[in-house]
Amino acid sequence: MTIEKRKIDHIRIIAEEDVSHDHNYWNDIEIVQKSMPEIDYDDIDLSIDLLGKKLSMPIIISSMTGGHPDTKKINENLAIAAAEKKIGMGVGSERAAIDNREVADTYSIITEYDVPLRIANIGAPQLIRQKKNALSDDDIKYAVDLVKADALAIHFNFVQEMAQPEGDRNSKGIMERLSLITKKYRVIAKETGAGFSRMDAMDFMKAGVAAIDTGGRSGTSFSAVEYHRGLESNNFQKARVGESFWNWGIPSPVSVMMCEGELPVIASGGIRNGLDVFKGLMLGASAAGLASQFLKAGMESSQEVIRLIDTIEAELRSAMFLTSSQSVNDIRKVRRIYTGRLLNWTEQI
Ligand SMILES: Cc1cc2nc3c(=O)[nH]c(=O)nc-3n(C[C@H](O)[C@H](O)[C@H](O)COP(=O)(O)O)c2cc1C
């Protein structure tokens, strides 16, 4: 199976099937409101500085696509909107372009728009030898240059690799290579739905990464995607492992709590709206990333993506107003109540 085919399979399955984790832990956070806020709605300042770039609001379109000719339009729609609304944007794994330069334009299309924070993307397993050779330094430079990236996201997706009988299974040596790459680029260590722990965050600090994108459990489950791909291809093991590990991982809010501290954190995994963005910031994140929410809009048109960003902004502003938070930094002070399954996690970690 080619990478191009896999990429388009992911998009189709995520757009058509239910591939969410069984529980969205952002629902387990309630907020103590202020009935008489001390601020005016129009004075609320949503802007942030992240990785040396100014964004008009703390929102990032998470890494999703590129690699198949059909994905160029999606990346273009997302880039037009990200540039207009001045938010960050990542492209999907660039392995496809590294292997086949003919699909390079499905990624580089984002350089035609003035996106304030452009994020390149490669996989952590590819930093070392698997069945294929590790990415070379030149390959990595190519991926960064192709999208004129301000930062390089290196994604960790070992849960997904487990569900693929042919998946990458080596991990020894990734940290060592990562430590070399962080000397050259601003690196974001990024999970893809299973969440980082405190220990992971400390390792990343040591390795010199610039930010952590927590990518926890609460939204898209790549084990669920592999379950569907396994069913479609009559691959019993893939379907079964995908099903068993559907809900594997550290819940998104817990991962933010564990990772926040020294490095900027991007809260992600199951963020659906501006209220979830607010909750991520309340737990200490600097920004929030959304993937699947932007997928359908991106498949539609740039106007749909802009409409979605405007709505998320209105929700975030409303939550800030109702808690008397004038700026993004004020959000951290808001009182919150943890309930349900999230409370079990916070009591036992
Ligand atoms: C269609 C699709 C493709 C994705 N491809 C990538 C990828 O190539 N690289 C990556 O780091 N993450 C990828 N992701 C993971 C997202 O960036 C994000 O971490 C994850 O989906 C959780 O966010 P969500 O619950 O908002 O979807 C992809 C997600 C989706 C929905």
The ligand as an SDF file (V2000), in Angstrom:
LIG
                    3D

 31 33  0  0  0  0  0  0  0  0999 V2000
   -7.5190   13.2090    8.7430 C   0  0  0  0  0  0  0  0  0  0  0  0
   -6.4390   13.3090    9.7890 C   0  0  0  0  0  0  0  0  0  0  0  0
   -5.1320   13.0930    9.4180 C   0  0  0  0  0  0  0  0  0  0  0  0
   -4.0970   13.2220   10.3630 C   0  0  0  0  0  0  0  0  0  0  0  0
   -2.7940   13.0920    9.9540 N   0  0  0  0  0  0  0  0  0  0  0  0
   -1.7980   13.4270   10.8210 C   0  0  0  0  0  0  0  0  0  0  0  0
   -0.4490   13.4910   10.3920 C   0  0  0  0  0  0  0  0  0  0  0  0
   -0.1250   13.2320    9.2310 O   0  0  0  0  0  0  0  0  0  0  0  0
    0.5000   13.8670   11.2870 N   0  0  0  0  0  0  0  0  0  0  0  0
    0.1850   14.1470   12.5920 C   0  0  0  0  0  0  0  0  0  0  0  0
    1.0630   14.5410   13.3750 O   0  0  0  0  0  0  0  0  0  0  0  0
   -1.0880   14.0540   13.0390 N   0  0  0  0  0  0  0  0  0  0  0  0
   -2.0830   13.7160   12.1920 C   0  0  0  0  0  0  0  0  0  0  0  0
   -3.3770   13.6790   12.6330 N   0  0  0  0  0  0  0  0  0  0  0  0
   -3.6420   13.8070   14.0800 C   0  0  0  0  0  0  0  0  0  0  0  0
   -4.1050   15.1810   14.4820 C   0  0  0  0  0  0  0  0  0  0  0  0
   -3.1370   16.1630   14.2030 O   0  0  0  0  0  0  0  0  0  0  0  0
   -4.5060   15.2370   15.9760 C   0  0  0  0  0  0  0  0  0  0  0  0
   -3.3720   15.0230   16.7790 O   0  0  0  0  0  0  0  0  0  0  0  0
   -5.5470   14.1870   16.3470 C   0  0  0  0  0  0  0  0  0  0  0  0
   -6.4380   13.9650   15.2870 O   0  0  0  0  0  0  0  0  0  0  0  0
   -6.3650   14.5990   17.5690 C   0  0  0  0  0  0  0  0  0  0  0  0
   -7.1180   15.7580   17.3100 O   0  0  0  0  0  0  0  0  0  0  0  0
   -8.7180   15.7410   17.0510 P   0  0  0  0  0  0  0  0  0  0  0  0
   -9.3200   14.9110   18.1500 O   0  0  0  0  0  0  0  0  0  0  0  0
   -9.0860   17.1830   17.0950 O   0  0  0  0  0  0  0  0  0  0  0  0
   -8.9320   15.1200   15.7160 O   0  0  0  0  0  0  0  0  0  0  0  0
   -4.4170   13.5320   11.7190 C   0  0  0  0  0  0  0  0  0  0  0  0
   -5.7600   13.7210   12.0740 C   0  0  0  0  0  0  0  0  0  0  0  0
   -6.7620   13.6200   11.1490 C   0  0  0  0  0  0  0  0  0  0  0  0
   -8.1780   13.8680   11.5890 C   0  0  0  0  0  0  0  0  0  0  0  0
  1  2  1  0
  2  3  1  0
  2 30  2  0
  3  4  2  0
  4  5  1  0
  4 28  1  0
  5  6  2  0
  6  7  1  0
  6 13  1  0
  7  8  2  0
  7  9  1  0
  9 10  1  0
 10 11  2  0
 10 12  1  0
 12 13  2  0
 13 14  1  0
 14 15  1  0
 14 28  1  0
 15 16  1  0
 16 17  1  0
 16 18  1  0
 18 19  1  0
 18 20  1  0
 20 21  1  0
 20 22  1  0
 22 23  1  0
 23 24  1  0
 24 25  2  0
 24 26  1  0
 24 27  1  0
 28 29  2  0
 29 30  1  0
 30 31  1  0
M  END
$$$$
